[in-house]
Amino acid sequence: MANRMLTAVAIAAGGYLLSKQLLKSRGRDMTSTVEEAIEVEVPVSTAYNQFTQFEDLPKFMDSVHEVRQLDDKHLHWRASIAGKEQEWDAEITEQIPDKRIAWRSIGGVQNAGVVTFHKLGNNKTRVMLQMDYNPSTIDEKVGDALGFVKIQTKLNLKRFKQLVENRGQETGAWRGTIAQH
């Protein structure tokens, strides 16, 4: 029992010290970036169309509980971050069919990013995701330092691949354009 308690204290202290070191090396308003890509065996339009089905994102994004599309440019998210449920709104800042979807949060959890779609062949697409986020709590900072967001992003893209390849077609599509702003 004493060994378990000592181990727990050592892990907590290590996480605290790691977080303090990160704050010193990156500054108080640190932003982290994750970049991941995956190749899917579907046409670029199928991969893009499936990603535009924002309310279906929880089908492959493990920590996302709900996404509600409020209008063509605005989404409301509910997800678990470092084990705590959080909600925020996001704005789509650019959307070009079969090319890219970019967003930024507008309140709540700070994040922004872009997902791009690259045609590799008639039935092969590379999906690339880049996201910037600002871990704010000690748990989020430790998780970020240990690479948990990168691991989760990689797994989410693998689940997207399974979803879209197993179906062979998208669950819907939105082909509108949102000009960059």
URRABEL-V21326 format. One record per residue. N is the residue number from 1. PSI is psi in whole degrees, 0 to 359 (none if undefined). Layout:
N,PSI  N,PSI
//
This chain:
1,315  2,323  3,320  4,318  5,317  6,319  7,315  8,317  9,317  10,318  11,315  12,316  13,319  14,317  15,318  16,313  17,320  18,316  19,316  20,319  21,318  22,318  23,320  24,317  25,335  26,349  27,167  28,321  29,55  30,139  31,136  32,156  33,139  34,136  35,126  36,155  37,156  38,148  39,132  40,146  41,61  42,159  43,155  44,322  45,324  46,314  47,313  48,311  49,319  50,321  51,334  52,351  53,71  54,325  55,347  56,356  57,324  58,345  59,336  60,349  61,106  62,315  63,356  64,123  65,324  66,141  67,124  68,128  69,116  70,323  71,189  72,334  73,353  74,139  75,150  76,126  77,146  78,120  79,164  80,127  81,119  82,39  83,1  84,134  85,132  86,157  87,148  88,164  89,151  90,152  91,131  92,120  93,344  94,138  95,120  96,116  97,134  98,7  99,301  100,154  101,121  102,149  103,168  104,148  105,151  106,72  107,153  108,221  109,122  110,118  111,158  112,156  113,186  114,141  115,129  116,155  117,126  118,119  119,121  120,344  121,180  122,326  123,36  124,129  125,139  126,126  127,122  128,132  129,130  130,131  131,134  132,137  133,162  134,96  135,130  136,327  137,167  138,319  139,317  140,320  141,319  142,315  143,319  144,315  145,328  146,358  147,20  148,323  149,319  150,315  151,315  152,320  153,316  154,315  155,321  156,318  157,324  158,320  159,326  160,315  161,312  162,315  163,307  164,325  165,320  166,322  167,323  168,353  169,161  170,159  171,353  172,184  173,149  174,115  175,13  176,164  177,140  178,118  179,143  180,137  181,none
//
